[in-house]
Amino acid sequence: MIEDTVPTSPASPAPARPGEIDRGRYELQDLLGSGGMGDVWLALDKRIGREVAVKIARPDDDEDVARFLREARVQGQLDHPAVVPVHDVGSRDDGTVFFTMKRVRGETVTTIVARLAAGDDEARRRYGQRKLLTAFLSACHAVEVAHDRGLVHRDLKPGNIMMGDHGEVYVLDWGLAKVRGVAESPSTPNLPPALARGLTVAGQFLGTPGYMSPEQARGEAVDLRADVYALGSTLFEMLTLEPLIPRGTTKEVLAATVAGVDARASLRAPGIAPELEEICIRATATQAADRYQTVAAMREAIEHYLDGDRDHQRRTALADGFAAEGAEEAARAAGGDERARSAALAAVGRALALDPSHAHAQSILVHLLVQPPRRMPAEVERAVSAAEDKTYTALATAGAWIYILWLPIALVMVWMGVKRADPLLGWIGFTVAAAMTMMLGRARGKADAGPFFAGLVLSNIAIAITSQVAGTMILTPTLFTMNTVGFVVAARRAWLWPTVAISAASAVTPVLLETAGVVERTTIVEGGAIHVRSSVVEFSEPQTSVAAVGVTIIFLIMVTVAAGRIRQRFLEQTRRAELAAWQLRQLVPKIER
C-alpha cells in the first residue's frame, strides 16, 4: 500500500531558473517541458556525474504542493521498469519543492501517433502495430502494479506514455494518482480554455477530457476502472491514429464522454482486427460495470490476440511458400505438363487452407480454373461419358413414346380407306421395332452403338414407308429432320456424322426408288404444281382433312415432347454449371465478377 503521508512546505509562485537549485549538486541546463504542476529541467548531478531530470513545482496553493510531493512519493515507491525512478526530493531556499528522477529519452505516444498519421516513413518503420501493442502491454503492467499498491492514476493518456529509444516504456505524470481508501473531495469541473487543447490543469480538474472516464467527467469518485477506460481510449488512438472522442470544445468533449462513445475502431481505420476492436469497445463502456474490471483482464485479452496473431503470421509465411510452389507448378502446367496441374492445385489448396484470403493463391487458383488443360483428364472424360449416358437414356424413353404415339395414325388411315395393307403393316412393324429398341437402350442405362444405330435405322425405315402415303416431298423430309435431331442430341460425339449420313441416305432413298421405278411414284411435278398420289390410302373428304389435321397435332405433340426433354436436360446441366461457378465465387470472394 502506498503511504499517503507527505511533507508540507510553503508554496512559492516563483518560477524555477537554472542555477537556483542546490548549486552544490545539481546544475540545471535545459528546459525539457512544462506541465500543470511544474517544469521539468535537464540537469547534471555533479556528485554522481550523470544527467537527471529535475521537476520543480509551480504551485498555486498548499494543496498543489501536497499533490506535487505525493507524485514524488508515489512514483518513487512504484518499483517497476515502466515507472521512472525518483532519486531525490528537496526544496530550494525560497521553499519551492522539487524532485529528481531518471532522465529518459524517447517519444510520447502522442508524438508517435501524430507522426504515423502524417505518413512519416521512419515512424512507420519503427512503430508497427505489434511494437505499439507490446509497449501498451508494458504500460498496462505498470498500472497493474499501481493498482495492487492501492493507486488509481486518473490521468492516463497517450501523452503520459513514453517509448524510449531502446525499447523502454514509461508511464509518466503520477501527480493526480489517488490512494484508495483516502478521502478526497470530488472535483467539479471548472475548466479553463487550456483543457480544450488536451492539457491537465491541477487543482481545477482531475484528468484530461477525451481520456477520462464518464464518472470522472461527472466529477464523481472513481476506482481503478477509470484507468481501464483511459487505457481503452489510448489503445483506440494507437490503432486508428485518431482520438476516440474528436477534438472540440471542452464542453463538447465532456458531453460526448458522458453520453457514451462508439469505439468500433474499424469504422475509423478499416482492417482493425475484430479482437482488438472488441477490446476497445469493452474497455470504454459508458458504465463502469460493463468494462473490464481490472487492467489485467484487458492486458490478457490483448496477449491472447497477439498469441493468435503470431500463429497467423506463421500460417501466412507457410501460405506464401505454398503459393510460390503453386505458381511454379502452374507455369509448368501451362507448358504442357498435365501432372504439374494437379500439383499446382494441391499447393494452392494448402495455401488457402492456411490463409483463405491469400491474394496470390487466389489468383493462381482462378487462373487454373478458368484456363482448361490442353488434354482433358481421364476423370473429366469419364464424367462427360456418364452425362452422355444419362442424356441418351432420358431421350431414348421420350423417343420410344413418340414412336408409340405414331401408331394411332394407322386407324386414321384405315378410316380413309386402305388401298394396300402391306406398306401400312410394314410401317407399324418398323415403328414398334424402333420403340422397343429405344426401350432396350434405356434399360441398358448407357449409350451403346448397337441399340442406338439399330433404333436410328428402324425409325428411318418407318419414316421412309410413310412417303408412300403422303409423298416424298411434303411430310417425309420434316419427319426425317426431326428424327435426326433427336438422335444427334442423344448421340455420343463420335456418332454425330454417321447419324447424319444414315439419316440423309434414308431421306434420299424413297426419292431414288420412285425415280428408278422400283416403287410406285407418289409425287408428280406437273403444270407448275406438285401432285401427291398415295399408293396406300384413298384421299377423300372429310377423311383427308381430318387425317391431315390429326397428323399435324400428333406431330406437334411429338416435337413438343422431344424438345421438352432436351430443354429439361439442358437446364439441368446449366444449373449444375452455374452452381459450380457460384461455389467457386464463394471460395474465392475477391474474384472479379
Secondary structure, DSSP 8 states (H G I E B T S, - for coil): -----------------TT-S-TTTEEEEEEEEE-SSEEEEEEEETTTTEEEEEEEE--SSHHHHHHHHHHHHHHHH---TTB--EEEEEE-TTS-EEEEEE---EEEHHHHHHHHHTT-HHHHHH--HHHHHHHHHHHHHHHHHHHHTTEE----SGGGEEEETTS-EEE---TT-EETTS----------GGGGGT---TTT-SS-TTTS-HHHHTT----HHHHHHHHHHHHHHHHHSS-SS----HHHHHHHHHH-----GGGTSTT--HHHHHHHHHHT-SSGGGS-SSHHHHHHHHHHHHHHHHHHHHHHHHHHHHHHHHHHHHHHHHTT-HHHHHHHHHHHHHHHHH-TT-HHHHHHHHHHHHS--SS--HHHHHHHHHHHHHHHHHHHHHHHHHHHHHTTHHHHHHHH-BS-HHHHHHHHHHHHHHHHHHHHHHHHTS--HHHHHHHHHHHHHHHHHHHHHH-TTTTHHHHHHHHHHHHHHHS-GGGHHHHHHHHHHHHHHHHHHHHHTSS---EEEETTEEEE--SSB---TTHHHHHHHHHHHHHHHHHHHHHHHHHHHHHHHHHHHHHHHHHHHHHSTTS--
